[in-house]
Amino acid sequence: MTSTTDAAEDGVSMVARRFVVGLAGGSGARYALRLIEVLLRSGAEVEAVVSRGGRRVLLHECGLPVPLTGGFPADLLVDDPSLRVHLTVHDLAAVEARPASGSARIDGVVLVPCSMGTLARVAHGLSTNLLERAADVALKERRKLVVVPRETPLSVVHLRNMLLLAEAGAIVLPAMPGFYQQPETVQDLVDFVVARILDSLGVDHELVRRWSTPESSGAVGPFDEGEDPLISEGGG
Ligand SMILES: Cc1cc2nc3c(=O)[nH]c(=O)nc-3n(C[C@H](O)[C@H](O)[C@H](O)COP(=O)(O)O)c2cc1C
């Protein structure tokens, strides 16, 4: 697929941001579906890769008619044909595809959900398919790599592999929705995690309310300049 280029009013061409979303076989395929939708709505291009485990999770968790072999139908990831124009789904084996190359313009790679197997292989530089290669390239090119692991409890092996990835520069963002936003639906929980992924990628969104200091916290302020209460009370 060709990249989207919008001519900006000042004559400088603006190129759409491009993200790779890798769906591995961890639980939580809904996070990926929502992320892809919101990225496309933001005007970004998305290149998706689904592992064999990822297909099975989409089938069993989301009830989608995912073929376990052969080409992956893009309409299973995104309903809306107008959004799908900016989605490319790559074959898992296609290590010649754009996400495999360090010279390709890719703004970030997200592995969501990330199985412990894919996490281990990426942590150890073992790229056996396009999904793992895209993550490996992101690390070597110092591009943003967001890994959304899902498993519980975690073994020492899992924890060590996450540490390796964090040390290599990845953002390890476990699928751990918080409850301080008072979620009422599964979609609220999904959006909590997807919002944190979008924050990590630097993509604007309005999926969740931003936390601000609760009135019950006892905070005083906002302070005008020169009115720091610690100073005026002689403290501090
Ligand atoms: C419905 C379902 C849920 C799964 N959930 C997880 C999970 O949360 N974490 C995990 O590491 N593996 C999970 N698995 C197992 C992985 O999909 C399996 O280990 C697979 O080989 C991973 O392959 P991949 O890393 O190439 O995607 C799940 C499998 C299925 C079918």
PDBQT file of the ligand as one rigid body, heavy atoms in Angstrom, charges set to zero:
ROOT
HETATM    1  C1  LIG A 301      -7.413 -18.504  23.809  1.00  0.00    +0.000 C 
HETATM    2  C2  LIG A 301      -5.952 -18.540  24.089  1.00  0.00    +0.000 A 
HETATM    3  C3  LIG A 301      -5.418 -17.711  25.036  1.00  0.00    +0.000 A 
HETATM    4  C4  LIG A 301      -4.044 -17.711  25.305  1.00  0.00    +0.000 A 
HETATM    5  N1  LIG A 301      -3.558 -16.836  26.228  1.00  0.00    +0.000 NA
HETATM    6  C5  LIG A 301      -2.233 -16.742  26.407  1.00  0.00    +0.000 A 
HETATM    7  C6  LIG A 301      -1.690 -15.753  27.264  1.00  0.00    +0.000 A 
HETATM    8  O1  LIG A 301      -2.406 -14.949  27.859  1.00  0.00    +0.000 OA
HETATM    9  N2  LIG A 301      -0.353 -15.659  27.354  1.00  0.00    +0.000 N 
HETATM   10  C7  LIG A 301       0.499 -16.492  26.664  1.00  0.00    +0.000 A 
HETATM   11  O2  LIG A 301       1.713 -16.336  26.775  1.00  0.00    +0.000 OA
HETATM   12  N3  LIG A 301       0.010 -17.473  25.878  1.00  0.00    +0.000 NA
HETATM   13  C8  LIG A 301      -1.325 -17.611  25.715  1.00  0.00    +0.000 A 
HETATM   14  N4  LIG A 301      -1.830 -18.571  24.887  1.00  0.00    +0.000 N 
HETATM   15  C9  LIG A 301      -0.912 -19.544  24.295  1.00  0.00    +0.000 C 
HETATM   16  C10 LIG A 301      -0.175 -19.006  23.083  1.00  0.00    +0.000 C 
HETATM   17  O3  LIG A 301      -1.079 -18.583  22.088  1.00  0.00    +0.000 OA
HETATM   18  C11 LIG A 301       0.759 -20.072  22.533  1.00  0.00    +0.000 C 
HETATM   19  O4  LIG A 301       1.818 -20.291  23.461  1.00  0.00    +0.000 OA
HETATM   20  C12 LIG A 301       1.321 -19.763  21.174  1.00  0.00    +0.000 C 
HETATM   21  O5  LIG A 301       2.181 -20.798  20.761  1.00  0.00    +0.000 OA
HETATM   22  C13 LIG A 301       2.092 -18.455  21.165  1.00  0.00    +0.000 C 
HETATM   23  O6  LIG A 301       2.599 -18.286  19.854  1.00  0.00    +0.000 OA
HETATM   24  P1  LIG A 301       3.099 -16.872  19.338  1.00  0.00    +0.000 P 
HETATM   25  O7  LIG A 301       4.026 -16.346  20.377  1.00  0.00    +0.000 OA
HETATM   26  O8  LIG A 301       3.790 -17.185  18.042  1.00  0.00    +0.000 OA
HETATM   27  O9  LIG A 301       1.914 -16.045  19.138  1.00  0.00    +0.000 OA
HETATM   28  C14 LIG A 301      -3.199 -18.585  24.604  1.00  0.00    +0.000 A 
HETATM   29  C15 LIG A 301      -3.749 -19.441  23.629  1.00  0.00    +0.000 A 
HETATM   30  C16 LIG A 301      -5.096 -19.410  23.376  1.00  0.00    +0.000 A 
HETATM   31  C17 LIG A 301      -5.663 -20.306  22.326  1.00  0.00    +0.000 C 
ENDROOT
TORSDOF 0
